[in-house]
Amino acid sequence: MPPFDQPRFRLPHGARADAALAVGTFVLVAVAEGQLLRSGEGSTPVRLASWMLIVVVCGVLLFRRRYPVAVGWCTALGTGGYYVLSDTDGPLVVVPIVALYAIAAQGRLQAAVAMAAAMVIGMFAGIFAGAGDINGTAVFMLTGWLVAVVALGTVRHGRAAYAEEEARLRATEERLRIAREVHDVIGHNISMINVQAGAALHRLKKDPAQAEEALGAIKAGSRETLRELRATLGVLRRVDEEAPTAPAPGLARMDELVASAKVAGLTVRIVRTGVERPLPAPVDLAAYRIVQESLTNAARHSGAGRVSVRLSYEDEELALAVEDDGRGTAAGPAGAGGGSGIAGMSERARALGGELAAGPRPEGGFAVRARLPYGMT
């Protein structure tokens, strides 16, 4: 038999919760006042004034979300006036306490403290005025309740502010991640297209066949750029839709990078050591992007002819090294022109709990070395 789904009882929230509290408090106070009416005690004007204060205090609670401070003061003053006029010890004090919590929960600590202090001072004034129902014990208990309510509201505000700040930080990190993806996709492919276009112009008259090969590589590179760019920007457009089914780039596509670099005039050698294993998607993507950016730098800035890519599959991390035989100035344009290629690679490695170092080699050329842990995803 299929399992029986029991209906779940849900407490009202928002404006409905305020209405339920106002109606419930009004009913309880009305019952208490009704007993006084049956006894025949008290004058008619005092009874009418008490009932008007009850209606006002319970009614304004419906507007506490729009005007929290005004509603708080209104309920506090109205409740104080009610207890002065009426001989009934009804639960009307619940309403200003709820309003006080709402003020503190919205971060208006000064207004909450001022309102709580006014309520305590009003209780002291009742003692000095000779009110028989008010004594030092009642004032002490009310003070404790008010302090607790303000503290709980302040904690609630702090938690909400922390959650909002955390969400803002996550959104910022996501924008930075997308920016790195767009930079890597556009930077690598456009750089290769630029190099290939220069080679095609140089060879157009001397060797039309090689120029045609370079133009074919430009066409393939531009198509790949558009495909990856659509996939990256599609994530932004499909917030409420299903996640894209196309796999993210990884080391399985190293042959495409090698072919693109070859057309740009680089000879790339890949050396793999250790036992190859399926990598976590973030590690696989970061390794691919680091190799991609390193090849871009080698083709554009270092004047290299040969590049060596070493992938070492260790027990807990992937060790990656990209070394070329160029002039060792691959990082120069980043510092001079404000580029972010090496900085982006470093951010990728740090985001996974790893590290990346890049700089000229003592024997000549430029090297990028990274360590990417498997477990930090």
C-alpha positions in Angstrom: 0.0 0.0 0.0 1.3 3.5 -0.7 2.3 5.4 2.4 -0.3 7.6 3.9 0.7 11.2 3.9 -0.6 13.0 7.0 -1.5 16.6 6.5 1.0 18.9 8.1 -0.2 21.7 10.3 1.5 25.0 9.5 1.6 27.9 11.8 0.6 31.2 10.3 3.3 33.6 9.5 3.7 37.2 8.3 0.6 39.3 8.3 -1.5 36.3 9.2 0.5 35.7 12.3 0.0 39.3 13.4 -3.7 39.0 12.8 -3.9 35.8 14.7 -2.0 37.3 17.6 -4.2 40.4 17.6 -7.4 38.5 17.5 -6.3 36.0 20.2 -5.1 38.7 22.5 -8.3 40.6 22.0 -10.4 37.5 22.8 -8.5 36.8 26.0 -8.7 40.4 27.2 -12.4 40.6 26.2 -13.2 37.5 28.3 -11.4 39.1 31.3 -13.3 42.4 30.8 -16.5 40.5 30.3 -16.3 39.2 33.8 -15.9 42.7 35.1 -19.0 43.8 33.2 -21.1 41.0 34.8 -20.0 42.1 38.2 -21.2 45.6 37.5 -18.1 47.2 38.9 -16.6 50.4 37.5 -18.2 53.4 35.7 -19.4 53.3 32.2 -17.0 56.0 30.8 -14.0 54.0 32.2 -15.3 50.8 30.7 -15.7 52.4 27.3 -12.2 53.9 27.5 -10.7 50.5 28.4 -12.5 48.8 25.5 -11.3 51.5 23.1 -7.7 51.0 24.3 -8.0 47.3 23.8 -9.3 47.7 20.3 -6.6 50.2 19.4 -3.7 48.2 20.9 -4.7 45.0 19.2 -5.7 46.7 15.9 -2.4 48.6 15.3 -0.5 45.4 15.6 -1.6 44.7 12.1 0.6 47.6 10.9 3.8 46.7 12.8 5.6 45.5 9.6 5.0 48.8 7.9 5.5 51.2 10.8 7.3 49.1 13.5 8.5 52.0 15.8 5.2 53.9 15.7 3.2 50.8 16.4 5.6 49.9 19.2 5.1 53.2 21.0 1.4 53.2 20.3 1.0 49.7 21.9 3.2 50.6 24.8 1.3 53.8 25.7 -2.1 52.2 25.0 -1.3 49.3 27.2 -0.1 51.6 30.0 -3.3 53.6 29.8 -5.4 50.4 29.8 -3.7 49.1 33.1 -4.3 52.5 34.7 -8.0 52.6 33.9 -9.0 49.0 34.2 -9.0 46.8 37.3 -8.6 43.7 35.1 -5.2 42.2 34.9 -5.6 41.0 31.2 -2.8 39.7 29.0 -2.7 42.9 26.8 1.0 43.4 27.7 1.8 40.6 25.1 1.1 43.0 22.3 3.8 45.6 23.1 6.3 42.9 23.9 5.8 41.4 20.4 6.1 44.9 18.9 9.3 45.4 20.9 10.8 42.2 19.6 9.9 43.2 16.0 11.8 46.6 16.5 14.9 44.8 17.9 14.8 42.2 15.1 14.9 44.9 12.5 18.1 46.3 14.0 16.6 49.4 15.6 18.3 48.8 18.9 18.1 52.4 20.1 14.3 52.6 19.6 13.9 49.2 21.2 15.9 50.2 24.3 14.1 53.5 24.6 10.7 51.7 24.4 11.7 49.1 27.0 13.0 51.8 29.3 9.8 53.8 29.0 7.8 50.7 30.0 9.9 50.1 33.1 9.7 53.7 34.0 6.0 53.5 33.7 5.9 50.6 36.0 8.0 52.5 38.6 5.6 55.4 38.2 2.7 53.1 39.0 4.4 52.0 42.3 4.9 55.7 43.4 1.3 56.5 42.4 0.2 53.8 44.8 -1.1 51.2 42.4 -1.9 48.1 44.5 -1.3 45.6 41.7 2.3 46.8 41.0 5.2 46.0 43.3 9.0 45.7 43.1 8.8 42.0 42.1 6.5 42.8 39.1 8.9 45.5 38.0 11.8 43.2 38.3 10.1 40.4 36.3 9.0 42.8 33.6 12.5 44.2 33.3 13.9 40.7 32.8 11.3 39.9 30.2 12.0 43.1 28.3 15.8 42.6 28.4 15.3 39.1 27.1 13.0 40.2 24.3 15.4 42.9 23.1 18.4 40.5 23.3 16.5 37.8 21.2 15.5 40.4 18.6 19.1 41.6 18.4 20.3 38.1 17.9 17.7 37.5 15.2 18.8 40.6 13.4 22.5 39.6 13.6 21.7 36.2 12.1 19.7 37.7 9.3 22.5 40.2 8.6 25.1 37.4 8.6 23.0 35.3 6.2 22.5 38.2 3.9 26.3 39.0 3.9 27.1 35.3 3.2 24.7 35.3 0.3 26.3 38.5 -1.1 29.8 36.9 -0.8 28.6 33.8 -2.6 27.2 35.9 -5.4 30.5 37.8 -5.6 32.4 34.6 -5.8 30.1 33.3 -8.5 30.6 36.5 -10.6 34.4 36.1 -10.2 34.3 32.5 -11.2 32.2 33.4 -14.3 34.6 36.2 -15.1 37.6 33.8 -14.9 35.8 31.4 -17.2 35.0 34.1 -19.8 38.6 35.5 -19.6 40.1 32.0 -20.1 37.8 31.2 -23.0 38.1 34.5 -24.8 41.7 35.1 -23.9 43.1 31.8 -25.1 41.1 31.4 -28.3 41.3 35.0 -29.4 45.0 35.0 -28.7 45.5 31.9 -30.9 43.3 33.4 -33.6 45.5 36.6 -33.5 48.7 34.5 -33.8 47.3 32.4 -36.6 46.0 35.4 -38.5 49.5 36.9 -38.4 51.0 33.7 -39.6 48.4 33.5 -42.5 49.2 37.0 -43.6 52.9 36.2 -43.5 52.6 33.0 -45.5 49.8 34.2 -47.9 52.2 35.0 -50.8 55.1 32.6 -50.0 53.1 29.5 -49.0 49.4 29.7 -49.8 48.9 26.1 -48.5 50.1 26.9 -45.0 48.1 30.2 -45.1 45.0 28.1 -45.9 45.8 25.8 -43.0 46.1 28.8 -40.7 42.8 30.2 -41.9 41.1 26.8 -41.3 42.5 26.9 -37.7 41.1 30.4 -37.3 37.7 29.2 -38.4 37.8 26.2 -36.0 39.1 28.4 -33.1 36.4 31.0 -33.6 33.7 28.3 -33.7 35.1 26.8 -30.4 35.1 30.2 -28.8 31.5 30.8 -29.7 30.5 27.4 -28.4 32.3 27.8 -25.0 31.0 31.4 -24.7 27.4 30.3 -25.3 27.8 27.5 -22.7 29.2 29.9 -20.1 26.7 32.7 -20.7 23.9 30.1 -20.9 24.4 29.4 -17.2 23.5 33.0 -16.5 20.4 33.0 -18.7 19.0 29.6 -17.4 18.8 30.4 -13.7 15.4 28.6 -13.2 16.0 26.0 -15.9 17.8 22.7 -15.8 21.6 22.7 -15.6 23.4 22.5 -19.0 24.1 19.0 -20.1 27.4 19.7 -22.0 30.4 18.6 -20.0 32.8 21.2 -18.8 36.3 21.3 -20.4 38.9 19.0 -18.8 42.2 17.3 -19.4 40.4 14.9 -21.8 40.5 17.7 -24.3 44.2 18.3 -24.2 44.6 17.1 -27.8 42.5 20.2 -28.9 44.9 22.5 -27.0 47.9 20.8 -28.5 46.5 21.1 -32.1 45.6 24.8 -31.5 49.1 25.5 -30.2 50.7 23.6 -33.1 49.0 25.9 -35.6 50.3 28.9 -33.6 53.9 27.6 -34.1 54.4 25.8 -30.8 55.5 22.2 -30.4 53.8 20.8 -27.3 55.0 17.6 -25.5 52.8 16.0 -22.8 54.3 13.8 -20.1 52.0 11.9 -17.7 53.3 10.1 -14.6 51.5 8.2 -11.9 48.3 6.3 -12.2 45.7 8.3 -14.2 42.4 8.6 -12.5 39.1 10.4 -13.0 39.5 13.8 -11.5 36.8 15.8 -9.7 35.1 18.2 -12.1 36.5 21.4 -10.4 40.1 20.0 -10.4 39.8 18.8 -14.0 38.5 22.2 -15.2 41.1 24.1 -13.2 43.9 22.0 -14.7 42.6 22.5 -18.2 42.3 26.2 -17.8 45.8 26.5 -16.3 47.3 24.6 -19.3 45.2 26.7 -21.7 46.4 30.0 -20.2 50.0 28.9 -20.1 50.0 27.9 -23.7 48.4 31.3 -24.5 51.1 33.1 -22.7 53.8 31.1 -24.4 52.3 31.8 -27.9 51.8 35.5 -27.3 54.5 36.8 -25.0 57.4 34.5 -24.5 58.4 33.7 -28.1 58.7 30.1 -27.3 59.0 27.3 -29.8 58.7 24.2 -27.5 56.4 23.7 -24.5 56.5 20.8 -22.1 53.4 19.9 -20.1 53.9 17.5 -17.2 50.9 15.9 -15.4 51.8 13.9 -12.2 48.9 12.0 -10.7 49.9 11.7 -7.0 48.0 10.1 -4.1 46.3 13.2 -2.9 46.8 15.9 -5.6 47.6 16.6 -9.2 50.9 18.2 -9.8 51.0 20.2 -13.0 53.9 22.0 -14.7 54.0 23.9 -18.0 57.5 24.9 -19.1 58.6 26.6 -22.4 61.9 27.7 -23.9 61.0 31.3 -24.7 62.5 34.5 -23.3 61.0 34.0 -19.9 58.7 37.1 -20.0 55.3 35.5 -20.1 54.2 37.5 -17.1 55.4 40.8 -18.4 52.2 42.0 -20.2 50.1 41.1 -17.1 52.0 43.5 -15.1 52.3 46.2 -17.7 48.9 46.1 -19.3 46.8 45.0 -16.4 46.1 41.5 -17.6 44.9 38.9 -15.2 46.0 35.5 -16.7 48.4 34.4 -14.0 46.3 36.0 -11.3 43.3 34.0 -12.5 45.3 30.8 -12.6 46.4 31.4 -9.0 42.9 32.1 -7.9 41.7 28.8 -9.4 44.4 26.9 -7.6 43.7 28.6 -4.2 40.0 28.0 -4.6 40.7 24.3 -4.6 43.1 24.5 -1.6 46.2 24.3 -3.8 48.9 26.6 -4.9 50.5 28.0 -8.1 53.8 29.5 -8.9 54.8 31.2 -12.2 58.0 32.8 -13.2 61.2 32.6 -15.4 63.3 29.5 -15.2 67.1 29.8 -14.3 68.0 27.9 -17.5 65.8 30.1 -19.6 62.1 30.1 -20.6 59.0 30.4 -18.4 57.4 27.9 -16.0 54.0 27.5 -14.4 53.7 24.9 -11.6 50.6 24.1 -9.7 49.4 21.6 -7.2 45.7 20.8 -7.1 44.3 18.6 -4.3 41.7 16.0 -5.2 39.6 16.4 -2.0 39.0 20.2 -2.1 36.0 20.6 -4.5 
